[in-house]
C-alpha cells in the first residue's frame, strides 16, 4: 500500500506495552476431572510383571489403566531361512486383539499397523548383530483395550525382551 504524498509512511510497529497473556490453565482447571475419574495431574494406575508365560523365552504382563496386554518373546532361535546367511538377526512382531478386547467385534486393521509400529520401536533397541542367522519373535496380545494401546504394548514388549535376556543397548 503506497503512502499519500506528504503523510508519514505506514509501518508495522509492535506494541511494546506489557501485554499479559491469558494463562493456559485457569485456577478452576486444576479441579478438572477426566472421564475415567482421574484428576488433571494423575497418571493411570500401572502394573507390570515378568514371567507371565512359562513356555516363552521371556514374557511380560502389563496393565495401564484399563488396558491389559501380555507379550511373549521366543528366541533368539535358529532362523527357518537357515540356508541364507545373514550378519544380523531377524525380528518378527505380531500384535493381535482378543475378540472381547474392544466393544467392536473382530480384529480390525489396527493390529497390522501396530505390528509394524512395534517392529520399528524394537528394531533399534535390539542388538540384532549379536544374533546372526537367528530370529526373535515377539507376540503381543491385547486382552483389554482401554485406550493408548500401542505405548502399553511397546513397554510390555521391552520388559519381555529384558526377561528373555536379549541385549538392549544402554
Helices and strands as residue ranges (DSSP letters): G 27-31, E 46-50, E 58-64, E 67-78, E 90-97, H 110-123, G 128-130, E 134-144, H 149-164
